[in-house]
């Protein structure tokens, strides 16, 4: 007797190798034109699917989960963060939620380090002069001066896997490592990185040359870098965020940048994605901030590995076993 394949509905286009493997293993409904599903389309998918494969841009709240069909057994998130899913509501309905951790650490850390380098050295400004055909009269002792990176202090907000990977890269560029976390990292890691732990975020921020945001978005970290805390940063400081836009009070950050309260910022994420505040765009044109369209994890290698994790989670759950990447209520 042939077992019926589970119906898996995927909300966005995934890398071709991932979609092909899904079609081989499951009854798979793909999003061929890659349009973001509306709330009504998401609800309809949840009413009919055995497995929903959403991404971090799909908001799945308690009201939507309440409308899920009896067939829905698994929400297999294509992404590490699950702040877009009401995990508690899913658990109450007996729906398992999984994610794809430990895949994008190195890619995101690479992008974080790229922004740490690019902002103080004015890389985007310099490239724009040549590409846009602005006049360049050659090398000059006083033209396009940036700031040295070597020997400065980097404060990492959130010393998890990505924060630790950023610290290792930063050490190679001569930065001294400081960090704020819920608790200190293990002694071996702290010794390896010669890292200084700050239990007070306020006290760390006021002393740093660079600040990198690498913590997840949770209710506890919403606007963690508030207006008050942004005002603590030194005028020479550079702020980089490759985590989640909601961790920073974006309106307050814009004001600080407009007032030259800090030297600059590098942002790969925004509080109201995909919308980008026009004032941020103006600041980017003025060279005060570098803006990227959420590219931190955008490597084909990383995205294929994410897809492989999704497939493993689906197959494990459908075979009646414990999902390796299950997200528990109240967990990360």
BELNOR-V373483 format. One record per residue. N is the residue number from 0. RES is the residue in three letters. PSI is psi in degrees with one decimal (* if undefined). BURIAL is + if it has 24 or more other ideal C-beta (glycine too) atoms within 12 Angstrom, else -. D_CENTER is the distance of its C-alpha to the mean C-alpha in whole Angstrom. Layout:
# BELNOR-V373483
n	res	psi	burial	d_center
N	RES	PSI	BURIAL	D_CENTER
N	RES	PSI	BURIAL	D_CENTER
This chain:
# BELNOR-V373483
n	res	psi	burial	d_center
0	UNK	128.0	-	45
1	UNK	127.3	-	41
2	UNK	137.5	-	38
3	UNK	132.2	-	36
4	UNK	142.8	-	33
5	UNK	147.0	+	30
6	UNK	116.9	+	29
7	UNK	121.9	+	25
8	UNK	124.6	+	24
9	UNK	128.9	+	21
10	UNK	-21.2	+	19
11	UNK	165.0	+	18
12	UNK	137.9	-	19
13	UNK	164.4	+	18
14	UNK	144.0	+	19
15	UNK	-42.9	-	23
16	UNK	-33.6	-	23
17	UNK	-47.4	+	21
18	UNK	-40.2	+	23
19	UNK	-44.2	-	26
20	UNK	-37.8	-	26
21	UNK	-41.6	+	25
22	UNK	-31.7	-	28
23	UNK	-35.7	-	30
24	UNK	-31.1	+	29
25	UNK	166.5	+	29
26	UNK	103.8	-	30
27	UNK	131.9	+	27
28	UNK	113.6	+	27
29	UNK	161.0	+	24
30	UNK	87.9	+	23
31	UNK	-39.9	-	25
32	UNK	1.8	-	24
33	UNK	28.4	-	20
34	UNK	141.8	-	21
35	UNK	128.1	-	19
36	UNK	139.6	+	21
37	UNK	169.1	-	23
38	UNK	-41.0	-	23
39	UNK	-39.7	-	26
40	UNK	-38.3	-	25
41	UNK	-43.5	+	23
42	UNK	-43.3	+	25
43	UNK	-39.9	-	28
44	UNK	-41.0	+	26
45	UNK	-22.9	+	25
46	UNK	-24.2	-	29
47	UNK	-21.7	-	30
48	UNK	154.3	+	28
49	UNK	-34.2	+	28
50	UNK	131.5	+	24
51	UNK	132.1	+	21
52	UNK	90.6	+	18
53	UNK	175.7	+	16
54	UNK	177.8	+	12
55	UNK	-13.7	+	9
56	UNK	-5.0	+	11
57	UNK	115.5	+	15
58	UNK	117.4	+	16
59	UNK	94.2	+	18
60	UNK	-177.8	-	20
61	UNK	-37.4	-	23
62	UNK	-37.8	-	26
63	UNK	-40.5	+	24
64	UNK	-33.5	+	24
65	UNK	-22.4	-	28
66	UNK	1.9	-	29
67	UNK	148.4	+	28
68	UNK	165.7	-	31
69	UNK	-22.5	-	32
70	UNK	-26.3	+	31
71	UNK	113.5	+	27
72	UNK	-20.6	+	27
73	UNK	134.5	+	23
74	UNK	103.3	+	20
75	UNK	89.6	+	18
76	UNK	131.4	+	14
77	UNK	84.7	+	13
78	UNK	161.6	+	9
79	UNK	-49.5	+	8
80	UNK	146.4	+	8
81	UNK	22.6	+	11
82	UNK	-9.7	+	11
83	UNK	-6.1	+	13
84	UNK	134.6	+	15
85	UNK	91.0	+	18
86	UNK	-36.0	+	19
87	UNK	-44.0	-	22
88	UNK	-37.9	-	24
89	UNK	-44.5	+	23
90	UNK	-37.3	-	24
91	UNK	-27.7	-	27
92	UNK	1.2	+	28
93	UNK	20.3	-	28
94	UNK	125.8	+	25
95	UNK	141.2	+	23
96	UNK	130.9	+	19
97	UNK	163.2	+	17
98	UNK	-166.4	+	14
99	UNK	70.1	+	13
100	UNK	168.3	+	12
101	UNK	26.6	-	13
102	UNK	-40.6	+	12
103	UNK	10.4	+	9
104	UNK	-54.2	+	10
105	UNK	-38.6	+	12
106	UNK	-45.3	+	11
107	UNK	-38.0	+	8
108	UNK	-38.0	+	10
109	UNK	-46.6	+	12
110	UNK	-38.0	+	11
111	UNK	-46.5	+	10
112	UNK	-35.7	+	14
113	UNK	-41.9	+	15
114	UNK	-37.1	+	14
115	UNK	-35.3	+	16
116	UNK	-41.8	+	19
117	UNK	-37.3	+	19
118	UNK	-55.8	+	19
119	UNK	-26.1	+	22
120	UNK	2.7	+	24
121	UNK	41.5	+	23
122	UNK	-43.3	-	22
123	UNK	-40.4	+	21
124	UNK	-45.3	+	25
125	UNK	-43.5	-	27
126	UNK	-37.8	-	26
127	UNK	-34.8	-	26
128	UNK	-42.3	-	30
129	UNK	-45.3	-	31
130	UNK	-39.0	-	29
131	UNK	4.9	-	30
132	UNK	22.8	-	34
133	UNK	155.9	-	34
134	UNK	131.7	-	37
135	UNK	116.8	-	37
136	UNK	10.4	-	40
137	UNK	-178.5	-	38
138	UNK	141.1	-	38
139	UNK	142.5	-	38
140	UNK	-19.9	-	38
141	UNK	10.1	-	37
142	UNK	138.9	-	34
143	UNK	43.7	+	31
144	UNK	132.5	-	30
145	UNK	-151.1	-	27
146	UNK	143.8	+	26
147	UNK	145.3	-	27
148	UNK	-43.7	+	24
149	UNK	136.8	-	26
150	UNK	-0.7	-	27
151	UNK	173.3	+	25
152	UNK	133.0	+	23
153	UNK	123.4	+	19
154	UNK	119.9	+	18
155	UNK	123.6	+	15
156	UNK	99.2	+	13
157	UNK	91.1	+	12
158	UNK	58.4	+	14
159	UNK	-149.9	+	13
160	UNK	-46.6	+	12
161	UNK	-44.7	+	10
162	UNK	-40.3	+	12
163	UNK	-40.2	+	15
164	UNK	-37.2	+	14
165	UNK	-43.2	+	13
166	UNK	-41.1	+	17
167	UNK	-41.2	+	19
168	UNK	-44.1	+	18
169	UNK	-35.9	+	19
170	UNK	-37.6	+	22
171	UNK	-21.8	-	23
172	UNK	12.1	+	23
173	UNK	16.2	-	25
174	UNK	142.3	+	23
175	UNK	140.9	+	24
176	UNK	127.1	+	21
177	UNK	151.5	+	21
178	UNK	152.4	+	18
179	UNK	131.7	+	18
180	UNK	168.6	+	17
181	UNK	-32.0	-	19
182	UNK	159.3	-	21
183	UNK	151.6	-	22
184	UNK	172.8	+	21
185	UNK	155.2	-	24
186	UNK	-36.4	-	27
187	UNK	-42.9	-	26
188	UNK	-42.5	+	23
189	UNK	-39.2	-	24
190	UNK	-42.8	-	27
191	UNK	-42.4	-	25
192	UNK	-4.8	+	23
193	UNK	45.8	-	26
194	UNK	145.5	+	23
195	UNK	124.4	+	24
196	UNK	134.1	+	23
197	UNK	116.7	+	23
198	UNK	-18.4	-	23
199	UNK	113.8	-	24
200	UNK	-39.7	+	20
201	UNK	-45.6	-	23
202	UNK	-32.0	-	25
203	UNK	-47.0	+	22
204	UNK	-39.6	+	21
205	UNK	-12.5	+	25
206	UNK	-2.2	+	25
207	UNK	149.6	+	22
208	UNK	-34.2	+	22
209	UNK	143.2	+	18
210	UNK	126.6	+	16
211	UNK	125.2	+	12
212	UNK	116.6	+	10
213	UNK	23.4	+	8
214	UNK	157.2	+	9
215	UNK	163.4	+	8
216	UNK	116.4	+	9
217	UNK	170.1	-	13
218	UNK	-32.2	-	16
219	UNK	-23.8	-	16
220	UNK	2.6	+	14
221	UNK	124.3	-	14
222	UNK	37.0	+	15
223	UNK	-41.3	+	15
224	UNK	85.0	+	16
225	UNK	176.7	+	19
226	UNK	-45.9	-	21
227	UNK	-43.9	-	24
228	UNK	-36.3	+	21
229	UNK	-32.6	+	20
230	UNK	-16.7	-	24
231	UNK	-21.1	+	24
232	UNK	147.6	+	22
233	UNK	153.4	+	25
234	UNK	-24.2	-	26
235	UNK	-1.3	-	25
236	UNK	151.6	+	22
237	UNK	132.2	+	18
238	UNK	130.9	+	15
239	UNK	135.1	+	12
240	UNK	113.0	+	8
241	UNK	17.2	+	5
242	UNK	-90.2	+	4
243	UNK	140.9	+	5
244	UNK	-30.8	+	8
245	UNK	-14.3	+	11
246	UNK	-25.0	+	11
247	UNK	138.0	+	13
248	UNK	97.3	+	16
249	UNK	-39.7	+	16
250	UNK	-41.3	-	19
251	UNK	-38.0	+	20
252	UNK	-41.3	+	18
253	UNK	-44.4	+	20
254	UNK	-43.0	-	23
255	UNK	-41.4	+	23
256	UNK	-41.7	+	22
257	UNK	-31.7	-	25
258	UNK	7.2	-	27
259	UNK	33.3	-	26
260	UNK	-25.3	+	25
261	UNK	166.1	+	23
262	UNK	-27.4	+	23
263	UNK	178.1	+	20
264	UNK	151.9	+	16
265	UNK	115.8	+	13
266	UNK	123.7	+	11
267	UNK	-8.1	+	8
268	UNK	157.2	+	7
269	UNK	154.8	+	10
270	UNK	-31.0	+	12
271	UNK	44.3	-	14
272	UNK	143.9	+	12
273	UNK	4.2	-	13
274	UNK	137.6	-	16
275	UNK	127.0	+	16
276	UNK	127.9	+	18
277	UNK	-29.3	-	21
278	UNK	-32.3	-	22
279	UNK	-40.2	+	19
280	UNK	-39.6	-	20
281	UNK	-43.7	-	23
282	UNK	-35.6	+	22
283	UNK	-41.2	+	20
284	UNK	-27.2	-	24
285	UNK	-2.7	-	25
286	UNK	14.4	+	23
287	UNK	-13.1	+	22
288	UNK	145.4	+	18
289	UNK	128.0	+	16
290	UNK	132.2	+	14
291	UNK	145.9	+	12
292	UNK	67.2	-	11
293	UNK	60.1	+	7
294	UNK	2.3	+	9
295	UNK	-38.0	+	7
296	UNK	11.7	+	7
297	UNK	72.6	-	11
298	UNK	146.4	-	13
299	UNK	-34.9	-	16
300	UNK	-48.1	-	17
301	UNK	-41.7	+	13
302	UNK	-35.5	+	13
303	UNK	-41.2	+	17
304	UNK	-37.1	+	16
305	UNK	-46.1	+	14
306	UNK	-37.9	+	17
307	UNK	-38.2	+	19
308	UNK	-42.5	+	18
309	UNK	-46.8	+	18
310	UNK	-43.4	+	22
311	UNK	-42.5	+	22
312	UNK	-42.4	+	21
313	UNK	-50.0	+	23
314	UNK	-39.3	+	26
315	UNK	-46.9	-	26
316	UNK	-43.4	+	26
317	UNK	-22.7	+	29
318	UNK	2.2	-	31
319	UNK	18.8	-	31
320	UNK	172.7	-	29
321	UNK	128.3	-	27
322	UNK	133.2	+	23
323	UNK	-24.3	-	21
324	UNK	37.5	+	18
325	UNK	137.7	+	19
326	UNK	119.0	+	17
327	UNK	152.0	-	20
328	UNK	134.0	-	21
329	UNK	-3.5	-	20
330	UNK	-175.2	-	17
331	UNK	*	+	14
